[in-house]
Amino acid sequence: MTGSQGSDTDRGERAAVPNESAFGVQPTVSVVITTYDRPSYLPRAVESVSRQTYDRIELILVDDASPTPASETVSADDYQFPEFEIVRHDENKGPNAARNTGVSAANGKYVAFLDDDDRWVPEKVERQVDLFEGADQDLGVVSTGWKRVRNDSIEDVWIPPTIEGDITKALLCQNVVGTQSAVMVRTEIAKRVPLDERFPRWADQEWYVSLSTECEFDRIREPLVIHEFETHNRITDDSTKLYEAHRLFLEKYLPVAAEYGPLMKRKMQGWADFRVGKSLLRMGEYSMARRFLISAVRWYPLEPKFYAFAGSSLGGRWTHSAARSLNKLTSLN
């Protein structure tokens, strides 16, 4: 695997290549907002793009057959984008298909994604373009951190970690890149490596694994994306889709993990089971959560986190609630 993620210290060592910026011309960034049935959130997402400190933005809004058409919620007349296009699906095809539609319509050098319930801080696009334009052509993905808010109160901040070595190997186990609202991708690579539309969950991590075999990753270790903690019509509470994503991920990428050796294959299986078990635990499906979490320990007994979550699932709601309270108490000390 050739993908790697640069460290903070190596950015200045990359050899810059000739680009549009060298001639005083900003490269165009295609911003793809995908939306489905969130008319109250969508205007805030579009507004956060309009407030970017970067000027050359082409906005592509993909309406995945919302009951209330996006064209009735936002209008190009309300904003000053050089280009603003609304593409509407005749039927709901899912977020991956919507993103692929946006990529197909993109004309910019880079493409950035924004979910309709997320927002960007004003300098997000500019910071990512600056990092791209100062790097060589091997850099294909730049991510940022994000912060989760509930009722305008910050509940959590996530910063992408430094990954030494092969990022493909890391991504087979965990999403170390972050939400798609935080990534900017070189458009030519995004068009060459489309999102797999079969995946009903884990779309972010699955795509990053594919991209990591084609290019290098870098990241800005600051929270430049604002994520709404609670919104309606999210897919995260559908256990059927969770099981299907788990099956597809293993089917597609276990052979890749096996190339690193038998221990890595077991490690990937353990992390896949852990991610399912952790989600089921949050959903209150304690019996199935326990099965997956214990399976994670069996596949890869070298990860302490698996034991902690498996233990919290043993007594169902009571032990899970106790573990969460203890974790919050510990984090305050």
JOQUI-V469242 format. One record per run of one state. SS is the DSSP state (alpha for helix, beta for strand, coil for the rest). FROM is the first residue (numbers start at 1). TO is the last residue. If there is no record, write none. Layout:
# JOQUI-V469242
ss: (SS SS)
from: (FROM FROM)
to: (TO TO)
This chain:
# JOQUI-V469242
ss: (coil beta coil alpha coil alpha coil beta coil alpha coil beta coil alpha coil alpha coil beta coil alpha coil beta coil beta coil alpha coil beta coil beta coil beta alpha coil alpha beta alpha coil alpha coil beta coil alpha coil alpha coil alpha coil alpha coil alpha coil)
from: (1 4 6 8 14 20 24 29 36 39 51 57 64 70 73 76 79 83 89 95 106 110 116 118 121 124 134 139 151 153 159 166 167 172 180 183 187 193 203 213 216 229 239 259 262 284 286 300 304 314 317 333)
to: (3 5 7 13 19 23 28 35 38 50 56 63 69 72 75 78 82 88 94 105 109 115 117 120 123 133 138 150 152 158 165 166 171 179 182 186 192 202 212 215 228 238 258 261 283 285 299 303 313 316 332 333)
